[in-house]
Amino acid sequence: MLKPGKLVALPVTAPISGLTWLAQKIAEAAMTEWLDPARIERQLLRLEQQLDAGEIDEAEYELKEAALLDELREIRATLAEEREA
């Protein structure tokens, strides 16, 4: 049962609690998407397609590929740390 003080504050605290919960869920979803290795793998595939189609040259491909592979290593390391925790 709610205490009278909490009952009076409910019209203010309930929306704030709801917004806090929603913000946490959005942050969790964004982090899950950001840490998805498949996202980087799709970008690598698209990059290779751009090279094959002549949209980018070999130098640009290598530069972008290195950045994506670095990001993929970071993601995998972060996921490994989370599994260990």
C-alpha positions in Angstrom: 0.0 0.0 0.0 1.2 3.5 -0.8 2.0 5.9 1.9 0.0 9.2 1.8 3.1 11.2 0.9 3.9 8.9 -2.0 0.3 8.9 -3.2 0.3 12.7 -3.3 3.6 12.7 -5.3 2.5 10.0 -7.7 1.3 12.4 -10.4 4.8 13.8 -10.6 6.9 10.7 -9.8 5.1 8.2 -12.1 5.8 10.1 -15.3 9.4 10.7 -14.3 9.9 7.0 -13.5 8.3 6.1 -16.8 10.6 8.4 -18.7 13.6 7.1 -16.9 12.6 3.5 -17.7 12.0 4.4 -21.3 15.4 6.2 -21.6 17.1 3.1 -20.1 15.4 0.8 -22.6 16.3 3.1 -25.5 19.9 3.2 -24.4 20.1 -0.6 -24.0 18.6 -1.0 -27.5 21.1 1.4 -29.0 24.0 -0.2 -27.3 22.9 -3.6 -28.4 22.7 -2.4 -32.0 26.0 -0.6 -31.8 27.8 -3.7 -30.4 26.4 -6.0 -33.1 29.3 -7.4 -35.1 26.9 -8.1 -38.0 26.6 -4.3 -38.5 30.3 -4.0 -39.2 30.2 -7.2 -41.4 27.5 -5.7 -43.5 29.5 -2.5 -43.9 32.5 -4.5 -44.9 30.5 -6.3 -47.5 29.1 -3.0 -48.9 32.6 -1.6 -49.0 33.8 -4.6 -51.0 30.8 -4.1 -53.4 31.7 -0.5 -53.8 35.3 -1.5 -54.7 34.1 -4.1 -57.2 31.7 -1.6 -58.8 34.5 1.0 -59.2 32.7 3.4 -56.8 35.9 3.7 -54.7 39.6 3.0 -55.4 41.9 0.6 -53.7 43.4 3.2 -51.4 40.0 4.4 -50.1 38.9 0.7 -49.7 42.0 -0.1 -47.6 41.6 2.9 -45.4 37.9 2.3 -44.7 38.4 -1.4 -44.3 41.1 -0.9 -41.7 38.8 1.5 -39.7 36.0 -1.0 -39.8 38.2 -3.9 -38.8 39.5 -1.9 -35.8 35.9 -1.2 -34.8 35.0 -4.9 -35.2 38.0 -5.8 -32.9 36.8 -3.3 -30.3 33.2 -4.6 -30.4 34.4 -8.2 -30.0 36.7 -7.2 -27.1 33.8 -5.4 -25.4 31.5 -8.4 -25.9 34.1 -10.7 -24.5 34.5 -8.5 -21.4 30.8 -8.4 -20.9 30.6 -12.2 -21.0 33.4 -12.5 -18.5 31.7 -10.1 -16.1 
